[in-house]
Amino acid sequence: MSRAPELDHVDRGIIKALQRNGREPFRRIADKLGVSEATVRARYARLCNDNILQVTGVTNPLGLGFE
């Protein structure tokens, strides 16, 4: 059994921002968290590579014409 990964406030902030809006620009996330855009990009890549974060698209059935 492996240990749960340790996430700091920056990692948690990135995850929270992308949960609200998966298309949130890294620049805006960086500004809100008080870090550089490069930091957000690197953290995002690490979170994805470590299978901690997965950003997916979800369709809206009503938008596709289903009732």
PyMOL commands that set and color helices and strands:
alter all, ss='L'
color gray80, all
select helices_A, chain A and resi 9-20+26-33+37-49
alter helices_A, ss='H'
color red, helices_A
deselect
rebuild
show_as cartoon
